[in-house]
Amino acid sequence: GWKQIGGAPREAQKIFKAFDVSGSATRKLLQGFKWGILDGVDPNPRNFVGATVLHTTGGKFGCLLRLEPNADNGMYRLTIRATDESVPPVLMKLMEERLTQPYPT
């Protein structure tokens, strides 16, 4: 899990302004990116924890995500870890682009 993959360089973390911190819309968006949402894993029930396997021409990479919404200031802290250090920065860019734009309905 989370501790097995470890931190840097296989981790990317960023804090940014969220478009919408409501739980149901965020869950749907994450699932649209094929993240499997793991309920009851994080001590904070508002946080989202997800796992996926990214299939590329270079192989398969295990990926973990933790998205921490802060409703008071409309911000997210997103942490992504993967089994290969090239993956987190790319996933971070994609996820941040989506989470800062209006969600498709």
Buried (B, 14 or more C-beta within 10 A) or exposed (E): EBEEBEEEEBBBBBEEEBBBBEEEBBBEBBEEEEBEBBEEBBEEEEEBBBBBEBEEEEEEBBBBBBBBBEEEEEBBBBBBBBBBEEBBBBBBEEBBEBBEEEBEE
